[in-house]
Amino acid sequence: MNGKKVGEVLRFYDHISVAVINLYAVLKVGDSVHFLGHGSDFQQDITSMQIENEPVQQAGKGELVAVKTIKPVKRGTTVYVMLE
């Protein structure tokens, strides 16, 4: 894996498959990310993000973003943005 740690999952809403991520660095719609740890190990592209129910194209360090995931994740799962 060639990635940079970009955040950590704080909460997961199973019924809508949405993770709330505390960001340590910039994350953008279109980025490819890797969820790793606490039973998760998969990659997906970020197709949309929200901050307080408002769509955003990017977010930065210290922000909490909601991201739809293709698989369930647990609190504490590390999120890496894949480097090209």
N, C-alpha and C positions, 0 to 999 in steps of 0.2 A: 504494500500500500504506500502510495506517495501522496500524503495529505498533510494538512496543517490543522491543528486543533482549533476549532472555531466556536465551540460551545458545549453545553451540557443540558440534557433533558431535565426539566424541573417537574413536569407533570404530563400525563398522557390521558386523553379522553378517548376511551375505547369505543364508545358508541358512535363517534364521528371520525375516529382514527386520526386525531390531531395531537401533535406534541408541542408543548410550550418549551422553548429553548432559551436559556440564558446565554447571550452571545459574548465571546471573548475577543472577537474580531468581526470584520465586515462579512456579511452574507448577502448574496444577491439572488433574485429569481433567475433561473437558468444554471446556477451552480450545481455541480455534481457533488453530493455529500456521501459520507460513509458513517453509518451508525454502528458503534462498536462497544461492547461490554454489556454486562447484566443479561446475557443470553441473546443479545442482538449482534448481528454481523452481516450487514447488507448495504448496498449502495442504491441511491436513487437521485434523480434530478429534482431540484426545487422548482415546482411549477407555479406556486403562489405562496405568499406570506402575508400575515396580518399582524398589526400592532393595535391592540384594543379594538378589535373588530373592523379595522380600516385596512384595506389592501395597501401594501407598500412594495416597491421594486427592490429596495435594499434596506438593510439595517446595520447598525454598528455596535461596537463594544458597549456592554452594559444594558442593552435593550433586550426586552423579552418579546420573542416572536412566536406566532402560532404557525405551524407547518403541517400540512397533511402528509401522513406517512403511508407507505405501501404495506408495512407490517407493524405490529405492536412494538412499543419500546417501553422501557422502565425508567423511573427516576434514576438519575446518575449515569445514564448512558452517554458516552462521549460522542460528539459530532465532529467529524473532520471534513473540511472542504478538500476535494481532490485537486491536486496540482497537475497541470498539463506538462 
